[in-house]
Amino acid sequence: MQILASHIAKELEQANHCAVYEPELSRVWPPSGKAREAKVAVFAEHNGWRLRFYKDGLCAIFDKAPAG
C-alpha cells in the first residue's frame, strides 16, 4: 500500500489528479464491490487526498483534498 501511496503522491506533485487502474488496485484491494470503494476512499482520506472517481473494474482517480 505504501508503494501505491508513493506513486500517487509523486503524480500529484506534477498533476491535478492521478488515475490508478484495475491491475494496480487489485494488488492492494481484491475486487469486492461497494466495500472496496469505501476502503479506497479511506486510503485517500488518510493520505490527504480525495477519491474523485471510482469505477469498479476500471480505475480510481485521486486528487488533492480541498482545503478547509
Secondary structure, DSSP 8 states (H G I E B T S, - for coil): -HHHHHHHHHHHHHSSEEEEEHHHHHHHS---THHHHHHHHHHHHHTTEEEEEEETTTEEEEEE----
